[in-house]
């Protein structure tokens, strides 16, 4: 009898997991600051095993009235670790904006966010986290199913979909991700990585890590050629939604001996803080770009002639 009762309970749980998809706003809970990194339960794969194959269907009963998905359930990695060498990084390409997840503004947990209309020049530093098997196969903000074994990510304000290069500032590793989801909604965090993206960057082992996020815009015009001798040229090295992050980059540039300026712009009500190095004479631009790269500022500068 006890065995029959256990089997019945398992069947009821499976039926609940297969309920139809609802339309409520979906918000993923984030790991509290200072939380311990997840336990690594990964093991070598058995022959023919696919750790990414398990996909769940949406059950509206799993969401609280505020939209949080199973806030009491801890996220986790798959039981087997996928072979990263067999998972290609996405190649940035021009895509139409998603029908979902691109409203000009949206509010989550009492805070309103403004979605960028253009990712050009976006560069941000902050904390990255990751999400895994708990959300595998469930709808993202763009309504695409979340795939923990694809190089994807969630971001609060970049257009959906868009592309970005994420660099772990602790170890120098980088990866290109396709952004198709919203989050993380925790102060100080700038991006929520898929499981394999976190694995490749070394973020999985620590749970969170300091990163730099730089938008990749396919088809964006190439930087302008250097102007003639005597022309005044600035090189843009980043555009930030948070002023403090722009000031940190500006301080790093000044510490390396570069002159800088901070320019505030507004696009569709969205404030961006752009960090420029310079000014340079037209003939100094290429040398300045090479010098900046050698000093650890890898973003391709945008030439701005005044």
Order of alpha helices (4+ residues) and beta strands (2+ residues): alpha-beta-beta-beta-beta-beta-beta-beta-alpha-beta-beta-alpha-beta-beta-alpha-beta
